[in-house]
């Protein structure tokens, strides 16, 4: 499945929850299931700069696709970062580089979070793009 298709499916699935606050709560719950990097990878080298919260994103290339792991110390941010990772996890580097994330706009989260948090999410996306470039 392409990144664009996955993004569309996630939007459709999460739009079932009509209230944006409940939708955000559902994201925080989903994020608890997202795989975290091993403790020895929670280093400055894997930390995403530009985030208010402490966020780490790591990636590997397995069978031609990106496999992403993330950790964050703030529940709401963890939910948003996990959603972004879910969009790009399993993508080829080429597909990951070709598709911009629209999921936060599509789900109404850009109206709910601060500009600083949006900048942090842009930094996470930039980190995923860096990994895609490195693996391509």
N, C-alpha and C positions, 0 to 999 in steps of 0.2 A: 504494500500500500504506500502511495506517495505521501510526502509531508502535507501537501495541500489536501489530499483526501482525509488523512488522519485528523488534520486540523478541523475540517468540516464536520467529521463524525463526532469529535469531542464537543464542538459547539452545539450540535444538535442534541447530543446526550445531556449536556449540562443546562441547555435552555429549558429542559423539562421542569427544572426548578425555577419557578417564576420570580421569586423574591431574590434580588441580587445578594442580600446579606446571607440568606440561607445557602445560596449558590457558593459563596465564599466559604461558609462553614463546611460545606461538603468538600470543597477543595482541601481545606485543612485536614479533614479526616482522611481523604485519599492520600495525602502527602505522607502520612504515617507509614504507608505501605511501600513507598518508593525506596529503592535500595540506596543506602548510604555508602560512601567510600569507606574502606578500612580506616581505622583510627590513625594509622601511620601515614595516610594520604591527606589528612586534615592539616595541611601545611600552608605556609604563606604562598608557596608556588602554585597551589591549587585554589587559593582564595580569590574570589572575584572582587576586584577593587571597584569602588564606585557605589557599593551597596551600604546603606545605613546599618543593616544587620550583617552579621558574619555569615557569609555564604561561600561554600566550596562546591565546585563542579569539576568532576573528573570524567574522562572518557577513554574508551578503548575502541579498537577496530576489531570486530569479530565477524568473520565470514563476509567481509565486504561492507558491513554496516556499522554505524556508530552505536556504541552502548554507553549510556550516560548514567552517572551516579551523582547524587547531590546531598548536601546537608546544609542546614540553616538553623540558627538559634532563635528565630522568631517564627511562631506558628503561621501567621498570615503570609509572611513572605515565603516561608517554606512551601505553602500550598501553591502560590503563584509560580515559584521557581520549578516545583515538581511538574506543574502543568506545562510549562515551557519545555522542560526536559522530555515529558511524555510526547509532545508534538514531534521532537527531533530524534528521539530514541528509535533505533531500527532503520534510520534513513541512510542512504548512501551519502558520502560526502558531497557529491554533485547536487543531489536533491536538497540536502540541507542548506547548501549555499544559494540555491535558486529561489527559495521560498522565504518570504518575510513573515514574521508572526503577526497575525491579525486577531488572534484569539482573545486578547485582552479587550480590544475594542468591540469585537463581536459579542462578547458576554457582558459588556458594560462595566468592566473592572477599571477602565481608565478614568471613569468618572468618580470612582470610589476611593482610589488610592492617591497619595500625595505625589507631586511631581518628582520629589526625591526618590520615592519608591519606583516610579516609572523609569527614572534614570538608572536605578539599580537593575531593573529587569532588562533594560537595553544593554547594560554591561554583561549580564548573564548571556544574552543572545550573542553579543560580540565574542564572548569566551567560547560558546558553542561553534561559532563561525571559525574562530582560530583553530579549534581542534579539527574541524572539517577540512580546512586548508592543509593542516599538517598531515592529515591522513590521506589526502587526495594525491 
